[in-house]
């Protein structure tokens, strides 16, 4: 092989190596892009709506998410901070006995926000109503029912957010609000409990919505109807 032939052969080999490297780089980039897109679609299902992982691992493709919405009508009893929540897909689970036998528990648990009412049970009914609870909307009249089993609701299930609603006379913060006083004692005993109460302004707004939609004064509404209005208002 003469010098000219060798030089041509060497340049060809060098160009081939560069081509292989370029193709490999492009293939790797496309692979990472595909993995990223797949995770961008599926990974939100592993997150709850409070920005915390719903699983023990986070894919490398996890990137910045949109900030949580701040709801100033709901105030944390311990920190006095407003509720931060952003629900992409909600499952509002009824307390009705009609849920028994429906076998939709797995479907419910795939929602980014799972709402339950008052002290509605999940243990023993997981197949029908699911296992997870992210938010409980609780009537002021049902707070004593939670306090009958406080270790379960505020210790074992301390990842759950509790939104307590009720009339101002029971929720006032000047020491004369019977229900609010109960909640204050509860967060003293269970500092990790996430308990929020509706503000007077929010309740007034919801009262107006209820009267506009039903033609009735909210003072005579039943617990279930009022809870539906609370869902509507945020």
C-alpha positions as CSV (number, residue, x, y, z in Angstrom):
1,X,0.0,0.0,0.0
2,X,1.6,3.3,-1.1
3,X,1.4,6.5,0.9
4,X,-1.5,8.0,-1.1
5,X,-3.6,4.9,-0.8
6,X,-2.9,4.7,2.9
7,X,-3.9,8.3,3.4
8,X,-7.2,7.8,1.6
9,X,-7.9,4.6,3.6
10,X,-7.0,6.4,6.9
11,X,-9.3,9.4,6.1
12,X,-12.1,7.0,5.2
13,X,-11.7,5.1,8.5
14,X,-11.6,8.4,10.4
15,X,-14.8,9.7,8.7
16,X,-16.5,6.3,9.5
17,X,-15.6,6.6,13.2
18,X,-17.0,10.1,13.3
19,X,-20.2,9.0,11.6
20,X,-20.6,6.2,14.1
21,X,-20.1,8.6,17.0
22,X,-22.6,11.1,15.5
23,X,-25.2,8.4,14.9
24,X,-24.7,7.0,18.4
25,X,-25.1,10.5,19.9
26,X,-28.3,11.1,18.0
27,X,-29.7,7.7,19.0
28,X,-28.9,8.3,22.6
29,X,-30.5,11.7,22.5
30,X,-33.7,10.4,20.9
31,X,-33.8,7.6,23.5
32,X,-33.6,10.1,26.3
33,X,-36.2,12.3,24.6
34,X,-38.7,9.3,24.3
35,X,-38.1,8.3,28.0
36,X,-38.6,11.9,29.0
37,X,-41.9,12.2,27.1
38,X,-43.2,8.9,28.5
39,X,-42.4,10.0,32.0
40,X,-43.9,13.4,31.5
41,X,-47.2,11.7,30.7
42,X,-47.3,9.0,33.4
43,X,-45.3,10.5,36.2
44,X,-48.0,13.0,37.4
45,X,-50.1,10.0,38.3
46,X,-47.5,9.1,40.9
47,X,-47.7,12.6,42.5
48,X,-50.4,13.8,44.8
49,X,-51.6,17.3,44.3
50,X,-49.5,18.8,47.1
51,X,-46.2,18.4,45.2
52,X,-45.1,15.4,47.2
53,X,-44.0,12.1,45.6
54,X,-46.6,9.4,45.6
55,X,-43.9,6.8,45.2
56,X,-40.5,6.3,46.8
57,X,-38.6,7.1,43.5
58,X,-38.5,10.1,41.2
59,X,-37.5,9.5,37.5
60,X,-34.5,11.5,36.3
61,X,-36.8,13.3,33.8
62,X,-38.7,15.0,36.6
63,X,-38.7,18.7,35.9
64,X,-40.3,21.9,37.3
65,X,-44.0,21.6,37.7
66,X,-46.5,24.4,37.8
67,X,-46.9,26.0,41.2
68,X,-49.7,25.0,43.5
69,X,-52.7,27.2,43.7
70,X,-53.2,29.2,46.9
71,X,-56.7,29.1,48.3
72,X,-57.0,32.0,50.8
73,X,-60.5,30.9,52.0
74,X,-59.0,27.9,53.9
75,X,-56.5,28.5,56.7
76,X,-54.2,26.0,58.5
77,X,-55.1,25.9,62.2
78,X,-51.5,25.5,63.3
79,X,-49.6,27.7,60.9
80,X,-52.3,30.1,59.9
81,X,-51.2,29.7,56.3
82,X,-53.6,29.4,53.4
83,X,-54.2,26.0,51.7
84,X,-52.1,25.3,48.7
85,X,-53.7,22.8,46.3
86,X,-53.9,22.0,42.6
87,X,-56.0,19.1,41.5
88,X,-55.6,17.9,38.0
89,X,-58.0,15.0,38.2
90,X,-60.4,14.7,41.2
91,X,-62.4,11.8,42.5
92,X,-65.1,12.9,44.9
93,X,-66.2,9.8,46.8
94,X,-69.7,9.6,48.2
95,X,-70.6,8.2,51.6
96,X,-73.6,6.5,50.1
97,X,-74.1,2.8,50.6
98,X,-74.5,2.5,46.8
99,X,-70.7,2.5,46.6
100,X,-70.7,-1.0,48.1
101,X,-70.1,-3.6,45.3
102,X,-69.1,-1.0,42.7
103,X,-65.4,-2.2,42.7
104,X,-64.0,1.1,41.5
105,X,-61.3,1.4,44.2
106,X,-58.4,1.1,41.8
107,X,-59.8,3.7,39.5
108,X,-60.4,6.1,42.4
109,X,-56.8,5.6,43.6
110,X,-55.4,6.7,40.3
111,X,-56.8,10.3,40.7
112,X,-54.5,13.1,41.6
113,X,-56.9,14.3,44.3
114,X,-59.2,12.0,46.2
115,X,-61.9,13.7,48.2
116,X,-63.9,12.1,51.0
117,X,-66.6,13.4,53.3
118,X,-66.6,13.5,57.1
119,X,-65.4,10.2,58.6
120,X,-66.4,8.0,55.7
121,X,-64.4,4.7,56.2
122,X,-62.0,3.1,53.7
123,X,-60.8,0.1,55.8
124,X,-62.7,-3.0,54.7
125,X,-64.1,-1.2,51.6
126,X,-60.9,-0.7,49.6
127,X,-62.1,-2.7,46.6
128,X,-65.1,-0.4,46.3
129,X,-63.9,3.0,47.4
130,X,-60.1,2.9,47.2
131,X,-57.3,3.1,49.8
132,X,-56.1,6.7,49.4
133,X,-57.5,9.8,50.9
134,X,-56.0,13.2,50.1
135,X,-58.7,15.6,51.3
136,X,-61.5,15.2,53.7
137,X,-64.2,17.8,53.8
138,X,-65.6,17.7,57.3
139,X,-68.8,19.3,58.7
140,X,-68.5,21.0,62.0
141,X,-71.0,18.5,63.3
142,X,-68.8,15.6,62.3
143,X,-65.6,16.8,64.1
144,X,-66.5,14.8,67.3
145,X,-66.7,11.7,65.1
146,X,-63.1,12.2,64.0
147,X,-62.0,12.8,67.6
148,X,-63.4,9.4,68.6
149,X,-60.5,7.9,66.7
150,X,-57.9,10.6,66.6
151,X,-54.9,8.3,66.2
152,X,-56.2,7.0,63.0
153,X,-57.3,10.2,61.4
154,X,-54.5,12.5,62.6
155,X,-51.6,10.2,63.2
156,X,-51.8,7.2,60.8
157,X,-53.4,9.3,58.1
158,X,-51.4,12.5,58.7
159,X,-50.8,12.9,54.9
160,X,-54.5,13.7,54.5
161,X,-55.7,17.3,54.4
162,X,-58.8,18.1,56.5
163,X,-61.0,21.0,55.5
164,X,-63.4,21.8,58.3
165,X,-66.4,24.0,57.6
166,X,-69.1,25.4,59.8
167,X,-70.9,28.6,60.9
168,X,-68.9,31.4,62.4
169,X,-70.3,30.8,65.9
170,X,-68.6,27.4,66.0
171,X,-65.4,28.4,64.1
172,X,-64.6,31.8,65.7
173,X,-61.0,32.1,67.0
174,X,-61.6,34.3,70.1
175,X,-61.9,31.3,72.4
176,X,-65.7,31.0,72.0
177,X,-65.7,28.8,68.9
178,X,-66.5,25.4,70.3
179,X,-65.3,23.5,67.2
180,X,-62.3,25.7,66.5
181,X,-61.2,25.1,70.1
182,X,-61.4,21.3,69.5
183,X,-59.2,21.7,66.4
184,X,-56.7,23.8,68.3
185,X,-56.3,21.1,70.9
186,X,-56.0,18.5,68.2
187,X,-53.1,20.1,66.4
188,X,-51.3,20.6,69.7
189,X,-51.5,16.8,70.3
190,X,-50.9,15.9,66.6
191,X,-48.6,18.7,65.2
192,X,-48.3,17.0,61.8
193,X,-52.0,17.0,61.3
194,X,-53.0,19.1,58.3
195,X,-56.2,20.8,59.5
196,X,-57.7,23.7,57.7
197,X,-60.8,25.8,58.5
198,X,-62.9,27.9,56.2
199,X,-62.8,31.6,56.7
200,X,-65.9,33.6,57.5
201,X,-65.6,35.3,54.1
202,X,-65.5,32.0,52.3
203,X,-68.5,30.6,54.2
204,X,-70.4,33.8,53.4
205,X,-69.6,33.4,49.8
206,X,-70.7,29.7,49.9
207,X,-73.9,30.6,51.7
208,X,-74.7,33.0,48.8
209,X,-73.9,30.3,46.2
210,X,-76.2,27.9,48.0
211,X,-79.1,30.3,48.2
212,X,-78.7,31.3,44.5
213,X,-78.7,27.7,43.3
214,X,-81.4,26.3,45.6
215,X,-83.5,29.3,46.6
216,X,-83.1,28.2,50.2
217,X,-81.2,29.7,53.1
218,X,-78.1,27.7,54.0
219,X,-79.1,27.5,57.7
220,X,-81.6,24.8,56.8
221,X,-79.4,22.8,54.4
222,X,-78.3,19.3,55.3
223,X,-74.7,18.4,55.7
224,X,-74.4,16.6,52.4
225,X,-75.8,19.5,50.4
226,X,-73.6,22.0,52.2
227,X,-70.5,19.9,51.5
228,X,-71.4,19.9,47.8
229,X,-71.5,23.7,47.9
230,X,-68.0,23.7,49.5
231,X,-66.7,21.6,46.7
232,X,-68.3,24.0,44.2
233,X,-66.8,27.1,45.8
234,X,-63.0,26.6,45.5
